[in-house]
C-alpha cells in the first residue's frame, strides 16, 4: 500500500505547525541515510524478529529484553530492567538526556508477542523471511536484488506487533547520529514484555517507577496505520476485560441417540449463552455492561467525520458481505464491544463422535469505552449470569454440586484488565506531535479520537498524568495476532523517518 500525498498547494495550507517549517530537521538527510542503509536495517530487523517472543514463555521474553537493552546501550542510553516481582516479565527502561532540551518524551512499545499455534503459517514464525505480499507471498532474494521493493514484506511473529516500532526507533537514532542531527528532547523509552498477556504486572511497574518515568508526553508505538496507507494518530485507546466460561453436562460422554432428548448439551448451552450476551449485529445485551460509557462529544464526531470514509473498501479487502455496528468503523471504537474469542465442546474431524460432551468452554473479551471501569463491568457480567439462572463458581465443581444445580458455569477472569484512556486533541503536546508528523510525511495525518485496541499503557498514563498520542507505523494488513504476521518494508522505512522527526522536531 503506497502513501497518498496531497497537492502541494493544499499541503502548504494544511500542515499543522507550519510555523516550524523554516528550520526543519534534516529530513532529506535522514531519508538518504535510510535509502543507503536499507539492507543493514533489514538484516538487524530479521535478527531481532528471529528471537522467539511468545508472551507466556518467560526465558524468551528475557532474551528479547537483553537484546533490546544491549542495542540501546550501544546508542548511548542508560538502561535498566523494571519488574513488578521476581519471575514476572521485565520492561526495558532506557534514558538519554539532551543538553538544553526543555521537554522529555517517553516512547512506549512492547516486545512480547502472541502465540504461534495458528493454522496456515507459510513459514516457521521465528524464522523470518522476506517475501512478496499475500496471497502469493513468494520468497525473494533480497540480498542479491538490485533494490529492495517497498511492497515486499517481512513475515514472522512480532514483525508488525510490535518489534517494528522498536527497530524504527533504533534506526532513527542511528540516522540522526549519522547526519549529525541533535535530538530536541530528552528521550525515555519503555518497552513492555507482557502486553500480549493483558499487562497484569505493568501497572505495578509504572506505580513503582513513576518518578523515573515522568515525561511531558508519551508516544505509544503500537497498532496499524489507516487502511488508506496514510499516517494516523490516535488520542486514546479502549480498555479490556476478558474471561473464560466453562459449562457442564453429563459426567461422561453420552450416546446422543439414547440421551439427546434427555441430557442437556454443553454445546447448546454455550450457543444460547452467546446469543443472550450479544446479537449478530454486535449489540451487547448485558444491560449493566453499557453503564458508565462517556458521551460522544462534538469534537469526537467532527474528527470521525474528517476521516476517510473507506468502509466499503475495507469490506472488499476483508471479503465481508456486510459489516456490523455503526456505519463508520472508527465510530464503533467509542463504544464497548463483546467478542467471542473461541468456543469449544466435544470433538470434530477424525475424533468426531455422536455423543453429548461433558463440558464446553468459551472465551470472551470486552473492549471498554471511555468512562467504564473494569471492576464494574465484571460485576455486571456476574450479576447478569446469575439473573439468567446460572450458578456461578470459580473452581471446578464436583459431581454432587453439578447434580444439585441445573446450570453451572465456572467463570475465570483474565489476569490483566485496563481502562480506556483519552487525550484531548487540542493539548499543546498533541498539536506538537501532529505538526512534527505532518512535516515528516508531507501531508496532514488522519486524526482519530481513539483506537479500537487496548493497552496496559492506558492505566499507566493515569498514574503518570501524562498525555498519550498513538503513532502507528505498521501496515493495516499486517495480520497481527494471526498466522503470517508481516510488515511492509516501506512502512519500516517511513517509520524510521517518523521517529527521527519526533526525536528532532518537537517543541511546544
N, C-alpha and C positions, 0 to 999 in steps of 0.2 A: 504494500500500500504506500504510494508516494504521497509526500506532503503537498497540499494545495496552498497556493500563495495568492494574496490579494494584489490587485493592480497597484502600481507604485503610488498613484495619486491618492487612492483610498487608504493605503498603508500609512502615508505621511500624516493623515488626519486621525488615524485610529490607534496608533501605538501609544499605550499607556506609558506615562513617564517620559515623554518625548523631550522634556527639558534636559535630560541627561545625554541626549544624542550627540552633543557637541564633543564629549570626551568619552567615547565608548571604550571598553576594554578591547584588547587586540583580537577581535573575533576572527578576522581573516587569518591571523597568525595561528590561532587555535585550530581552525579548520584545516589549514595547511599541515599542521603537525599531525592531526588525525589522519589525513589522507596519506601522509608519508609513513605512518606507523600502524596502519590497519592490521597488518599481519602479526606484528608483535602483540598488539592489544588482543587480537583474536586468539593467539596462542596462549596468552595469560588467562583469558576467559575460559578456554577449553580446559586448562589445568584446574582452574577454580571449580568449575561445574563437574569435574570428574571426581571430586571428593564427595562421597555419599553424605547426604544431609537429612535423612528421614528424621522428623522431629522427635520420634519416640526412641531413637537409638542414641543414647547419651554419648558413648565414645565417639561416634561420628560427628555429632554436634560439636564436641570439644575439639576435634581435629579441625573443623572449619574455623572455630574461634581462634585457634592457634595460628592458622594460616592468615586470617584477616589481621590479627594483631601484628604478626611479623611484617606484612606488607605495609601497614601503616607506620610502623617504627622506621622502616626504610625511608619513609617520606617525611620524617621529622616530627612525628607525633609521639607524645607520651601516652601510654596505654595502660589499661588495667581491665581485669575481668570482674564483672559485678554479678554476684549470685545471691539469691534470697536465703539459701541454706545449702549445706553440703549435699551433693548428689542431685542437684537441680541444674537445669541448663543455664549456662552463663550468657550474659550480654557483654559485648565488647564495647568499652568506652575508650575514646581517644580524644585528645585535645591538642590544638596547635594555635598559639596566640599570634596576632599580627600587630606589630608596633603601630600605634596611632589609631587603631580601629576603635570606632565608637559603639559598634554593635557586635553581639555574639549570636551566631546562628547554630542551632542544634539540628543535625541531619539524622533522620531515622530510616532504617530499613531492617529487614530480617533475613537471616541466612539459613534458617531451617526450612525444610520442605515437606511436602505431602508424601504419603506412602506411594509405593511404586507398583502395587499389585494389579492395577487396572489392566484389562484385556486390550490387546490391539497395539501395544508398543511395537514400533518398527525397528527398534534397536535396544540395547541394554541401557536403561535410564541413566546410569552413571558411566557410560562410555560415549560421551557426547560426540556428535558428528555434524559437519556442515552439509546441508542438503538444500535442494530447491524446496519451494513451498509445497504444502499439501494441496491436492491429493497425490501428486506424483512423488514428491519427496525423494528425488533422485540424488544419490551421493555425488558430490563434486570434489575434484582435486583442487582445493583452494590454494594449496602451496605452489602448485605449478601454474595456476591460472594467471594470465597477464594482469588481470584486475579482479577485484572482489565485487561481485554484483550485490548492491544493497538489498535486493529482494531475496537473496539466499538467507537461509535460517540456520541457527544452531539448535539442534534437537537434544533434549536431555532434561532430567529433572532439575529444577532450580534455575533454569536459564531465564525464564521470564518472571518467575515469582520465587525469590526476589533478588537473586545474586546479580542481576543486571544492574540494579541501582548501585550496588557496592563497587562493581567493576567500573561503572561510569564515573564514580567519584574518584577512584584510584587513578584512572587515566586522565581525568580532568586536572588533578593535582600535577601529574606528570607534564601535561600540556602547558599549564601555567608556568611551571618551573623552566621548561624548555624555551618558552617565549619571553622569559624574564618579566612576567606579569605578576604583580603583587596582589594577594587577596585583599579585599576591602573590609573583611570582617574577621573576628576571632572565630575559629572553627571548632565545634564539638560534634562528635559522631557517636551515635548509639545504635549498635547493631544487635538485634534481639535473636535469641536462639530457641524460642518456644512459641512463636506466633502461631504456627500451624497446630499447636495443641490448645489454642484458646488463651494463651498468655496467663496461665494460672499463677505464676510467681512474679510476673513482670511488674505488677502494681507495687508489690513489696520492694522490689529492686529500686523503683523510682522513689518510693517514700523514704527508703534508707539513704538515698543519694541525692535528695532534692537540691541541696546546695551545690553539689558537683555539677548537676545537670541544668542549672539555672541559665536561661538564654532569653533573648529578646523575641525570637520566633523559632518555630520548628517546621522543618520541611519533611514531610512524610513521603518517602520514595517508594511507594508500593502501588500496585494496580495498573490497569491498562490505559492507554490513550483513547481518545474518542474514536468511534468506528469510522469516521471520515479520514482518519490518519492525522488529524490536526492535534496539536498540543491542547490538553485540557487541564485546568487547575480546579481542584476541589477544595471546598472550605468546610469540610466536616466528613464524618462517616457514621454509619449506623452501628448500634450496639448489637450484641448477640447473646442468646441463651440457647443451649442445646440440651437434649435429653433423649434417653432410650426407654422405651416401654416394652415390657415382656408380659404377654397374656398366656393363660394356661387352659389346656383342655384335659383330656384323659391322662392318667398316669403312664400309660403305654400306648403306642400307636394302635389304632383300631381299624379293622376292615370296614371300608366306607359303605359297602353294600349292607352289611349286617347292622352297622351303627350310625350310618349317615343321617338317619331321621331321628336319632336319639341323643347322640353325644355332640355337644357344642364344638364347633371347629375354631381353633385359634386363628386360622387364616381368614375366615369370615369375620371374626371379631375385630381383627385389625382393619379389614376393609370398611366395616361400619364405623370404627373409631375414627379413621382418617376422614371419611365422608362427613362425620359430625363436626370435625375440627375446622374444616375449610371446604369451600365449594370448588368446582373445577375452574372457576374464573379467578381463584386466588383470594376470595373474601374470607377472612378469618371469622369463624362462628363461635369463638370462645369470648363472650362479652367482656370479661374483665381484662383481657389482653389488650384491648384497644384503649383502656383508660390511661390518661396522662399524656397522650400524644400532643405535642405542641402544635398550635395552629400554623397553617402555612401562611407565610407573610406575603405582602405585596412584592417585596424585594425578591423573595424566592420565585414567585410566579414570573416576574419580569426576567430573571436570569434564565429560567427554563424556556420562556418564550423566545429568548435570543439564541438559544442553542439550535444547531441544525436539526431540522425535522427529517430524520433519516430512518424512521422506524420501518418503513416498507423495505428499504434496502437491507436492514438488519434481518427482517423476517426471511427475505430471499436467501441471504448468506447462510442463515442457520437452518434453512429447509423447513420453516414453520408455515403452516397453512393459516394460522391465526396467532394472535397474541392475546394475553390476558391483562387485566388491570387497567390503569389509565391509558389514554391514547398516547401520551408521551412517556417514553421509557424513563427519563430522569424524574418525572413527577412521582413515579412509584417509589423512588428512593426516600421520599419524605414521609412514608407510611411504613408500618411494620409488615413483615411477610412471615408466613409459616411454610417451611419447606419440608417435604418428606424425603429424608436423605436415603432411606432404604427400608424395604420390607422383606422379611424372610420367614417362611414357615414351611416345613416339610422338605421334600426333595424333588428335583426335576432331572431331566436328561436321563442318563443310564441308571441313575439311582431312584428314578420316579417309582412311586408305589401308590396303589389305590387305597390310601389309608388316611385317617384323620390324625394330624400331627399332635404331639403332646404339648407343644408351646409355640408361640410365634413372637417375633421381635420386630420392632420398628424404631427407626431413628429419625429424630426431628431437629430442626433448628429454627429459631425465631430471630429474624433480624429486627432490631428495635429502632424506633424513630426517636428523634429528639424529645426529651421530656419523660421518657419511660425509664423505670428503674428495674433492673434485673430481678431483685427480690420480690417486687410487687407482681411482676409477670409470673414468676414461679408460683406464688401463692394463688394467682388467678387460675393457672392451669390445674393445680392440685384441687382447688375448690370445685372447678368445673368437672373434673373427672369424678369426684365423689358425688356431685349432683347428678351425674349421668349413671350412677348406680355401681361404680367401680369401688372395690375395696382396695385402697392403695397401700402398698407395702414397700419397704426399701431393702428387704432381704428375701432370698428365695424361700417361698412358703413350703411347708411340708404337706404330706398327703392329708392329714387331718384338717389343716387350715383350708386347703383347697376344697375339700369335701364339705366344709361348713359355710362356704361363701360362694354365691352364684357367679360373680365376676371378679376375679383377682387380677390386679395389674401391679407389677413391680416397676417402680419409677426410679431411674438413676439419672441425676443431673450431671451434665458435663462439668468438669472441674473449673474451666475458665468461663467467665461471663464478663461483659463490659457494657457500659452505657454508650449512647451516641454522643458525638462531640460536634460543635459548630463554631465557626469563626466568622464574624461579620466581614463582608467583602470590602467595606469602606475603611477598615483599620489601616493606618499608615503602613504597617508591616505587610499587610496583604497587598496594598497598592504598589509597594516597592517590588514585591515578588512578581506581580503581574507585569510591571514595567520592564524588569530585567528579562523575563521570558520573552516578552514581545520583541524586545530589541535583538535578542539572540535568534529567534526563529524567523523573524521578519514578517510576522502577521499577528493580529490580535488573537490571543489564545481564547479558547472556549472556557467560560466560567460556569461551574456547576455548584449550586449551594451545598451539595453533599454527594458522597459516593454511595454506591449500593453495598460496598463491602464493609467489613468490620475490622477493628484492630485494637489490641490492648493499649496502644499508644493514646487512644481517646481518654481513657481513665488517667493516664499519666499527665495529659495536658491540664486536667483539672487540678491535680496535685501541684504541678509546677506553675499554674496560672499563665501558661504560655500559649499564644495563638498558634494554630496549626494550619498549614497550607499543604495540600496534597499535590505533588508534582509527579505525574505518572509519565513514564517513558517507554513502557512495553507496548508492543503491538496488541490491538484488541483481540486478535485471533491467536493468542499465544498458547491456548489450551492449558492455562494454569489449572492446577488441581486435577488434571486429566492425563490420559495417555498422550504421548508425543508432544509434550510441552516443548515450546520452541520460542526463539527470539529472532526477529528480523535484524539482519546486520545493519541496515540503515537506521534502525531505532537505537542501536548501540552507538553508532557514530553521532547521531543527533543528540543522544542523551549525554555524551561526553561534553558537547558544546553547551548544552543547557546547564550542566553542573558547573562548568568553567565560568559561565556567565553569572550564575548565582554566587559563586565564590568571589568574583572580582568586580561585581557590578551592583551591589546592594548598598543603598544609603537612604536613610529617612530620619 
